[in-house]
Amino acid sequence: MPNPAKTEHPVLEPIAQRWSPRAFADTTVEPAKLRSLFEAARWAASSYNEQPWRFIVAARQDPAGFDRALGCLLDANQAWAKSAPVLVLTAVSTAFKKNGKPNRCAEHDLGAAAAHLALQAADLGLVVHQMAGINPSKVQALYGVPDGYEPQTAIAIGYPGKAADLPEDWMRAAEGAPRTRNTFDDFVFAGKWGEASGLF
Ligand SMILES: Cc1cc2nc3c(=O)[nH]c(=O)nc-3n(C[C@H](O)[C@H](O)[C@H](O)COP(=O)(O)O)c2cc1C
């Protein structure tokens, strides 16, 4: 179901439409659309163009591969994400290729790539739900993630489903709950930390 952002200022349509439901339809995501999602991620900006993001993709058509990815999620996420047709595990390279120095923007840049992916998904009528609730050491071990890379998050991808099909009351309630955000003065400052910018 759609759950658009109630924006106070105009934004691009996919930004308004993007949200994070837990209900997914039992519909396969076309490989061409998945390719577009990773193309969108690929064109995110990154510090020194390092592109520190890495993605491991698992689709339900490959049950063993899907179960391996699903098993890397915490139980509360597995409960709903098991119905998503596609799971993606994310990781970052923690150091710059050219000099081995730590890349303090690696997680920032993965976030940017994930946001690109989520917005492209919204534009294609797909929904995406990102998750911090994973077991990073399990990802590391099961997928042979080498030193210098850190698993970060998971992303469930699919077509929107019905809240009524979710397994828990709190999940069904969350689908219909109002989406809330901080006020602009909570996070846009000018002059001094915490001082409202006067822009809004
Ligand atoms: C990095 C990140 C980690 C998240 N981790 C989880 C998670 O482990 N489980 C979950 O159900 N939702 C998770 N979420 C979804 C957020 O709760 C959701 O994005 C937030 O409530 C805002 O809602 P919206 O995406 O619908 O605007 C995560 C989102 C992000 C971006």
The ligand as a Tripos MOL2 file, in Angstrom:
@<TRIPOS>MOLECULE
LIG
   31    33     1     0     0
SMALL
NO_CHARGES

@<TRIPOS>ATOM
      1 C1         20.2700    1.9180    8.1010 C.3       1 LIG1
      2 C2         18.8670    1.5130    8.4620 C.ar      1 LIG1
      3 C3         18.6680    0.4740    9.3630 C.ar      1 LIG1
      4 C4         17.3660    0.0360    9.6510 C.ar      1 LIG1
      5 N1         17.2120   -1.0800   10.4430 N.ar      1 LIG1
      6 C5         15.9750   -1.6410   10.5370 C.ar      1 LIG1
      7 C6         15.8280   -2.9340   11.1250 C.ar      1 LIG1
      8 O1         16.7960   -3.6110   11.5190 O.2       1 LIG1
      9 N2         14.5660   -3.4390   11.2130 N.ar      1 LIG1
     10 C7         13.4700   -2.7610   10.7530 C.ar      1 LIG1
     11 O2         12.3590   -3.2910   10.8420 O.2       1 LIG1
     12 N3         13.5890   -1.5440   10.1650 N.ar      1 LIG1
     13 C8         14.8110   -0.9690   10.0240 C.ar      1 LIG1
     14 N4         14.9700    0.2290    9.3740 N.ar      1 LIG1
     15 C9         13.8010    0.9410    8.8350 C.3       1 LIG1
     16 C10        13.5530    2.2260    9.6210 C.3       1 LIG1
     17 O3         12.9410    1.9230   10.8430 O.3       1 LIG1
     18 C11        12.6950    3.1720    8.7640 C.3       1 LIG1
     19 O4         13.4400    3.5640    7.6350 O.3       1 LIG1
     20 C12        12.2920    4.4170    9.5500 C.3       1 LIG1
     21 O5         11.3760    4.0730   10.5690 O.3       1 LIG1
     22 C13        11.6680    5.4820    8.6840 C.3       1 LIG1
     23 O6         10.5630    4.9690    8.0040 O.3       1 LIG1
     24 P1         10.4160    5.1010    6.4170 P.3       1 LIG1
     25 O7         11.6250    4.4170    5.8200 O.co2     1 LIG1
     26 O8          9.1460    4.3700    6.0740 O.co2     1 LIG1
     27 O9         10.3780    6.5420    6.0780 O.co2     1 LIG1
     28 C14        16.2490    0.7000    9.0870 C.ar      1 LIG1
     29 C15        16.4670    1.7620    8.2040 C.ar      1 LIG1
     30 C16        17.7550    2.1640    7.8750 C.ar      1 LIG1
     31 C17        17.9520    3.2670    6.8690 C.3       1 LIG1
@<TRIPOS>BOND
     1     1     2 1
     2     2     3 ar
     3     2    30 ar
     4     3     4 ar
     5     4     5 ar
     6     4    28 ar
     7     5     6 ar
     8     6     7 ar
     9     6    13 1
    10     7     8 2
    11     7     9 ar
    12     9    10 ar
    13    10    11 2
    14    10    12 ar
    15    12    13 ar
    16    13    14 ar
    17    14    15 1
    18    14    28 ar
    19    15    16 1
    20    16    17 1
    21    16    18 1
    22    18    19 1
    23    18    20 1
    24    20    21 1
    25    20    22 1
    26    22    23 1
    27    23    24 1
    28    24    25 2
    29    24    26 1
    30    24    27 1
    31    28    29 ar
    32    29    30 ar
    33    30    31 1
@<TRIPOS>SUBSTRUCTURE
     1 LIG1         1 GROUP 0 **** ****
